């Protein structure tokens, strides 16, 4: 029998953030949605841990704007 795998907290936090931003909400409100998702799964976690977790999860997102280059274009000085 196959068991349904539960989505990771990180994935749910990222999706809550993306859905909020996709709905036109500002950055702050989207982060609050991510926090609410995290707190629903880990209500015992400290606010510092929750904020650190969300910050690390959201840092994995790539910007979707054209002004952000796909790779670093930093040229080392000689």
N, CA, C and O atoms as CSV, one atom per row, in Angstrom:
chain,resi,resn,atom,element,x,y,z
A,1,UNK,N,N,0.837,-1.164,0.000
A,1,UNK,CA,C,0.000,0.000,0.000
A,1,UNK,C,C,0.896,1.247,0.000
A,1,UNK,O,O,1.863,1.321,0.759
A,2,UNK,N,N,0.573,2.210,-0.843
A,2,UNK,CA,C,1.342,3.446,-0.914
A,2,UNK,C,C,0.779,4.457,0.074
A,2,UNK,O,O,-0.433,4.629,0.201
A,3,UNK,N,N,1.678,5.106,0.754
A,3,UNK,CA,C,1.274,6.151,1.682
A,3,UNK,C,C,1.469,7.503,1.025
A,3,UNK,O,O,2.450,7.721,0.313
A,4,UNK,N,N,0.555,8.388,1.260
A,4,UNK,CA,C,0.680,9.732,0.717
A,4,UNK,C,C,1.708,10.500,1.541
A,4,UNK,O,O,1.619,10.547,2.768
A,5,UNK,N,N,2.651,11.079,0.883
A,5,UNK,CA,C,3.718,11.803,1.560
A,5,UNK,C,C,3.263,13.220,1.890
A,5,UNK,O,O,2.684,13.909,1.050
A,6,UNK,N,N,3.526,13.636,3.092
A,6,UNK,CA,C,3.152,14.969,3.537
A,6,UNK,C,C,4.171,15.981,3.022
A,6,UNK,O,O,5.378,15.751,3.101
A,7,UNK,N,N,3.687,17.084,2.504
A,7,UNK,CA,C,4.575,18.123,1.975
A,7,UNK,C,C,5.426,18.701,3.100
A,7,UNK,O,O,4.976,18.806,4.241
A,8,UNK,N,N,6.652,19.070,2.770
A,8,UNK,CA,C,7.546,19.630,3.774
A,8,UNK,C,C,7.080,21.027,4.182
A,8,UNK,O,O,6.398,21.723,3.430
A,9,UNK,N,N,7.464,21.404,5.377
A,9,UNK,CA,C,7.123,22.732,5.874
A,9,UNK,C,C,7.719,23.803,4.967
A,9,UNK,O,O,7.082,24.820,4.694
A,10,UNK,N,N,8.936,23.569,4.505
A,10,UNK,CA,C,9.593,24.549,3.630
A,10,UNK,C,C,8.779,24.776,2.356
A,10,UNK,O,O,8.579,25.918,1.942
A,11,UNK,N,N,8.318,23.711,1.745
A,11,UNK,CA,C,7.522,23.835,0.519
A,11,UNK,C,C,6.227,24.596,0.793
A,11,UNK,O,O,5.834,25.456,0.004
A,12,UNK,N,N,5.568,24.287,1.898
A,12,UNK,CA,C,4.314,24.965,2.228
A,12,UNK,C,C,4.529,26.450,2.524
A,12,UNK,O,O,3.708,27.286,2.147
A,13,UNK,N,N,5.615,26.771,3.189
A,13,UNK,CA,C,5.936,28.170,3.478
A,13,UNK,C,C,6.184,28.930,2.172
A,13,UNK,O,O,5.672,30.034,1.985
A,14,UNK,N,N,6.956,28.346,1.286
A,14,UNK,CA,C,7.243,28.984,-0.002
A,14,UNK,C,C,5.968,29.152,-0.821
A,14,UNK,O,O,5.756,30.200,-1.430
A,15,UNK,N,N,5.129,28.142,-0.838
A,15,UNK,CA,C,3.874,28.237,-1.604
A,15,UNK,C,C,2.943,29.299,-1.030
A,15,UNK,O,O,2.292,30.020,-1.787
A,16,UNK,N,N,2.869,29.406,0.285
A,16,UNK,CA,C,2.032,30.449,0.899
A,16,UNK,C,C,2.534,31.827,0.494
A,16,UNK,O,O,1.744,32.722,0.191
A,17,UNK,N,N,3.848,31.991,0.491
A,17,UNK,CA,C,4.444,33.259,0.086
A,17,UNK,C,C,4.146,33.550,-1.389
A,17,UNK,O,O,3.697,34.644,-1.733
A,18,UNK,N,N,4.397,32.574,-2.249
A,18,UNK,CA,C,4.167,32.764,-3.698
A,18,UNK,C,C,2.703,33.052,-4.016
A,18,UNK,O,O,2.406,33.917,-4.840
A,19,UNK,N,N,1.808,32.348,-3.380
A,19,UNK,CA,C,0.384,32.580,-3.631
A,19,UNK,C,C,-0.017,33.987,-3.214
A,19,UNK,O,O,-0.791,34.650,-3.905
A,20,UNK,N,N,0.506,34.436,-2.092
A,20,UNK,CA,C,0.192,35.789,-1.631
A,20,UNK,C,C,0.729,36.838,-2.587
A,20,UNK,O,O,0.029,37.788,-2.937
A,21,UNK,N,N,1.971,36.663,-3.007
A,21,UNK,CA,C,2.555,37.615,-3.954
A,21,UNK,C,C,1.824,37.561,-5.290
A,21,UNK,O,O,1.593,38.594,-5.918
A,22,UNK,N,N,1.460,36.355,-5.723
A,22,UNK,CA,C,0.714,36.194,-6.968
A,22,UNK,C,C,-0.654,36.854,-6.930
A,22,UNK,O,O,-1.191,37.262,-7.959
A,23,UNK,N,N,-1.207,36.952,-5.732
A,23,UNK,CA,C,-2.514,37.597,-5.560
A,23,UNK,C,C,-2.379,39.116,-5.449
A,23,UNK,O,O,-3.370,39.823,-5.268
A,24,UNK,N,N,-1.142,39.610,-5.560
A,24,UNK,CA,C,-0.924,41.048,-5.546
A,24,UNK,C,C,-0.648,41.631,-4.174
A,24,UNK,O,O,-0.620,42.852,-4.019
A,25,UNK,N,N,-0.444,40.784,-3.175
A,25,UNK,CA,C,-0.160,41.297,-1.841
A,25,UNK,C,C,1.284,41.759,-1.743
A,25,UNK,O,O,2.154,41.276,-2.467
A,26,UNK,N,N,1.529,42.697,-0.841
A,26,UNK,CA,C,2.886,43.220,-0.683
A,26,UNK,C,C,3.798,42.208,0.011
A,26,UNK,O,O,3.343,41.181,0.514
A,27,UNK,N,N,5.077,42.518,0.026
A,27,UNK,CA,C,6.099,41.632,0.598
A,27,UNK,C,C,5.814,41.290,2.058
A,27,UNK,O,O,5.900,40.129,2.458
A,28,UNK,N,N,5.477,42.299,2.844
A,28,UNK,CA,C,5.225,42.102,4.265
A,28,UNK,C,C,4.063,41.131,4.483
A,28,UNK,O,O,4.168,40.204,5.285
A,29,UNK,N,N,2.977,41.341,3.782
A,29,UNK,CA,C,1.790,40.493,3.927
A,29,UNK,C,C,2.076,39.071,3.459
A,29,UNK,O,O,1.587,38.113,4.058
A,30,UNK,N,N,2.851,38.927,2.410
A,30,UNK,CA,C,3.222,37.595,1.921
A,30,UNK,C,C,4.069,36.863,2.959
A,30,UNK,O,O,3.908,35.659,3.155
A,31,UNK,N,N,4.966,37.584,3.622
A,31,UNK,CA,C,5.775,36.967,4.684
A,31,UNK,C,C,4.908,36.582,5.876
A,31,UNK,O,O,5.161,35.564,6.520
A,32,UNK,N,N,3.904,37.371,6.173
A,32,UNK,CA,C,2.973,37.034,7.247
A,32,UNK,C,C,2.207,35.753,6.908
A,32,UNK,O,O,1.948,34.938,7.793
A,33,UNK,N,N,1.844,35.569,5.643
A,33,UNK,CA,C,1.172,34.338,5.212
A,33,UNK,C,C,2.100,33.139,5.371
A,33,UNK,O,O,1.672,32.063,5.788
A,34,UNK,N,N,3.370,33.332,5.035
A,34,UNK,CA,C,4.360,32.267,5.205
A,34,UNK,C,C,4.514,31.927,6.687
A,34,UNK,O,O,4.612,30.755,7.052
A,35,UNK,N,N,4.535,32.944,7.533
A,35,UNK,CA,C,4.642,32.727,8.971
A,35,UNK,C,C,3.425,31.968,9.496
A,35,UNK,O,O,3.570,31.052,10.305
A,36,UNK,N,N,2.248,32.336,9.051
A,36,UNK,CA,C,1.027,31.641,9.480
A,36,UNK,C,C,1.075,30.165,9.083
A,36,UNK,O,O,0.661,29.300,9.854
A,37,UNK,N,N,1.570,29.883,7.902
A,37,UNK,CA,C,1.697,28.492,7.449
A,37,UNK,C,C,2.679,27.738,8.337
A,37,UNK,O,O,2.412,26.608,8.746
A,38,UNK,N,N,3.817,28.364,8.633
A,38,UNK,CA,C,4.803,27.724,9.501
A,38,UNK,C,C,4.214,27.463,10.884
A,38,UNK,O,O,4.362,26.368,11.427
A,39,UNK,N,N,3.546,28.464,11.455
A,39,UNK,CA,C,2.979,28.341,12.803
A,39,UNK,C,C,1.884,27.278,12.869
A,39,UNK,O,O,1.673,26.677,13.922
A,40,UNK,N,N,1.188,27.039,11.760
A,40,UNK,CA,C,0.146,26.002,11.764
A,40,UNK,C,C,0.748,24.612,11.918
A,40,UNK,O,O,0.094,23.701,12.427
A,41,UNK,N,N,1.978,24.449,11.485
A,41,UNK,CA,C,2.659,23.150,11.597
A,41,UNK,C,C,3.561,23.059,12.808
A,41,UNK,O,O,3.816,21.965,13.311
A,42,UNK,N,N,4.048,24.193,13.283
A,42,UNK,CA,C,4.984,24.208,14.416
A,42,UNK,C,C,4.601,25.312,15.408
A,42,UNK,O,O,5.337,26.285,15.567
A,43,UNK,N,N,3.471,25.164,16.063
A,43,UNK,CA,C,3.027,26.230,16.977
A,43,UNK,C,C,3.936,26.404,18.192
A,43,UNK,O,O,3.919,27.460,18.824
A,44,UNK,N,N,4.717,25.398,18.523
A,44,UNK,CA,C,5.594,25.462,19.694
A,44,UNK,C,C,6.908,26.192,19.420
A,44,UNK,O,O,7.646,26.501,20.356
A,45,UNK,N,N,7.206,26.467,18.175
A,45,UNK,CA,C,8.480,27.097,17.808
A,45,UNK,C,C,8.515,28.552,18.259
A,45,UNK,O,O,7.498,29.247,18.262
A,46,UNK,N,N,9.701,28.990,18.637
A,46,UNK,CA,C,9.872,30.395,19.026
A,46,UNK,C,C,9.732,31.274,17.789
A,46,UNK,O,O,9.893,30.810,16.660
A,47,UNK,N,N,9.434,32.532,18.015
A,47,UNK,CA,C,9.296,33.459,16.893
A,47,UNK,C,C,10.642,33.655,16.198
A,47,UNK,O,O,10.691,33.834,14.981
A,48,UNK,N,N,11.727,33.622,16.959
A,48,UNK,CA,C,13.058,33.750,16.344
A,48,UNK,C,C,13.338,32.582,15.410
A,48,UNK,O,O,13.832,32.773,14.298
A,49,UNK,N,N,13.022,31.372,15.864
A,49,UNK,CA,C,13.234,30.199,15.008
A,49,UNK,C,C,12.337,30.278,13.776
A,49,UNK,O,O,12.785,29.998,12.664
A,50,UNK,N,N,11.082,30.654,13.965
A,50,UNK,CA,C,10.147,30.749,12.839
A,50,UNK,C,C,10.647,31.750,11.803
A,50,UNK,O,O,10.630,31.471,10.604
A,51,UNK,N,N,11.088,32.908,12.265
A,51,UNK,CA,C,11.588,33.931,11.336
A,51,UNK,C,C,12.846,33.467,10.608
A,51,UNK,O,O,13.009,33.719,9.414
A,52,UNK,N,N,13.734,32.788,11.332
A,52,UNK,CA,C,14.945,32.270,10.702
A,52,UNK,C,C,14.602,31.218,9.656
A,52,UNK,O,O,15.167,31.221,8.562
A,53,UNK,N,N,13.683,30.322,9.985
A,53,UNK,CA,C,13.268,29.273,9.054
A,53,UNK,C,C,12.688,29.884,7.786
A,53,UNK,O,O,13.045,29.486,6.677
A,54,UNK,N,N,11.800,30.846,7.952
A,54,UNK,CA,C,11.155,31.482,6.796
A,54,UNK,C,C,12.179,32.243,5.960
A,54,UNK,O,O,12.151,32.180,4.731
A,55,UNK,N,N,13.065,32.950,6.613
A,55,UNK,CA,C,14.102,33.683,5.894
A,55,UNK,C,C,14.962,32.742,5.054
A,55,UNK,O,O,15.259,33.034,3.895
A,56,UNK,N,N,15.357,31.627,5.633
A,56,UNK,CA,C,16.173,30.665,4.889
A,56,UNK,C,C,15.385,30.020,3.752
A,56,UNK,O,O,15.922,29.819,2.662
A,57,UNK,N,N,14.131,29.699,3.996
A,57,UNK,CA,C,13.303,29.085,2.947
A,57,UNK,C,C,13.112,30.053,1.784
A,57,UNK,O,O,13.234,29.664,0.623
A,58,UNK,N,N,12.817,31.297,2.091
A,58,UNK,CA,C,12.567,32.272,1.025
A,58,UNK,C,C,13.852,32.691,0.318
A,58,UNK,O,O,13.802,33.173,-0.814
A,59,UNK,N,N,14.990,32.517,0.962
A,59,UNK,CA,C,16.253,32.867,0.304
A,59,UNK,C,C,16.570,31.912,-0.844
A,59,UNK,O,O,17.428,32.212,-1.675
A,60,UNK,N,N,15.894,30.774,-0.902
A,60,UNK,CA,C,16.118,29.830,-1.991
A,60,UNK,C,C,15.373,30.229,-3.256
A,60,UNK,O,O,15.627,29.681,-4.329
A,61,UNK,N,N,14.461,31.176,-3.136
A,61,UNK,CA,C,13.691,31.615,-4.303
A,61,UNK,C,C,14.550,32.483,-5.199
A,61,UNK,O,O,15.316,33.323,-4.726
A,62,UNK,N,N,14.416,32.275,-6.469
A,62,UNK,CA,C,15.106,33.129,-7.436
A,62,UNK,C,C,14.197,34.290,-7.780
A,62,UNK,O,O,12.993,34.108,-7.954
A,63,UNK,N,N,14.755,35.464,-7.878
A,63,UNK,CA,C,13.943,36.606,-8.319
A,63,UNK,C,C,13.385,36.338,-9.714
A,63,UNK,O,O,14.055,35.733,-10.551
A,64,UNK,N,N,12.182,36.780,-9.954
A,64,UNK,CA,C,11.538,36.544,-11.250
A,64,UNK,C,C,11.505,37.795,-12.112
A,64,UNK,O,O,10.696,37.899,-13.034
A,65,UNK,N,N,12.357,38.716,-11.820
A,65,UNK,CA,C,12.369,39.951,-12.589
A,65,UNK,C,C,13.537,39.935,-13.570
A,65,UNK,O,O,14.588,39.372,-13.263
A,66,UNK,N,N,13.374,40.539,-14.738
A,66,UNK,CA,C,14.417,40.489,-15.761
A,66,UNK,C,C,15.695,41.234,-15.375
A,66,UNK,O,O,16.753,40.957,-15.940
A,67,UNK,N,N,15.625,42.172,-14.425
A,67,UNK,CA,C,16.832,42.909,-14.080
A,67,UNK,C,C,17.814,42.087,-13.246
A,67,UNK,O,O,18.952,42.513,-13.050
A,68,UNK,N,N,17.398,40.913,-12.748
A,68,UNK,CA,C,18.301,40.033,-12.014
A,68,UNK,C,C,18.940,39.063,-12.996
A,68,UNK,O,O,18.231,38.296,-13.647
A,69,UNK,N,N,20.268,39.081,-13.118
A,69,UNK,CA,C,20.930,38.155,-14.045
A,69,UNK,C,C,20.844,36.717,-13.549
A,69,UNK,O,O,20.784,36.463,-12.346
A,70,UNK,N,N,20.840,35.788,-14.489
A,70,UNK,CA,C,20.779,34.371,-14.148
A,70,UNK,C,C,22.048,33.936,-13.435
A,70,UNK,O,O,21.992,33.083,-12.549
A,71,UNK,N,N,23.182,34.498,-13.800
A,71,UNK,CA,C,24.465,34.194,-13.165
A,71,UNK,C,C,25.139,35.483,-12.764
A,71,UNK,O,O,24.851,36.553,-13.300
A,72,UNK,N,N,26.014,35.364,-11.842
A,72,UNK,CA,C,26.765,36.537,-11.413
A,72,UNK,C,C,27.655,36.999,-12.564
A,72,UNK,O,O,28.301,36.187,-13.226
A,73,UNK,N,N,27.682,38.293,-12.792
A,73,UNK,CA,C,28.524,38.847,-13.851
A,73,UNK,C,C,29.721,39.576,-13.263
A,73,UNK,O,O,30.337,40.420,-13.913
A,74,UNK,N,N,30.032,39.238,-12.029
A,74,UNK,CA,C,31.157,39.866,-11.347
A,74,UNK,C,C,32.463,39.472,-12.024
A,74,UNK,O,O,32.729,38.293,-12.257
A,75,UNK,N,N,33.260,40.470,-12.330
A,75,UNK,CA,C,34.557,40.225,-12.952
A,75,UNK,C,C,35.629,40.531,-11.923
A,75,UNK,O,O,35.652,41.621,-11.351
A,76,UNK,N,N,36.501,39.590,-11.688
A,76,UNK,CA,C,37.568,39.779,-10.707
A,76,UNK,C,C,38.548,40.830,-11.202
A,76,UNK,O,O,38.915,40.856,-12.376
A,77,UNK,N,N,38.957,41.683,-10.297
A,77,UNK,CA,C,39.949,42.713,-10.641
A,77,UNK,C,C,41.326,42.081,-10.692
A,77,UNK,O,O,41.660,41.221,-9.877
A,78,UNK,N,N,42.109,42.510,-11.648
A,78,UNK,CA,C,43.475,41.969,-11.795
A,78,UNK,C,C,44.471,42.916,-11.237
A,78,UNK,O,O,45.670,42.639,-11.268
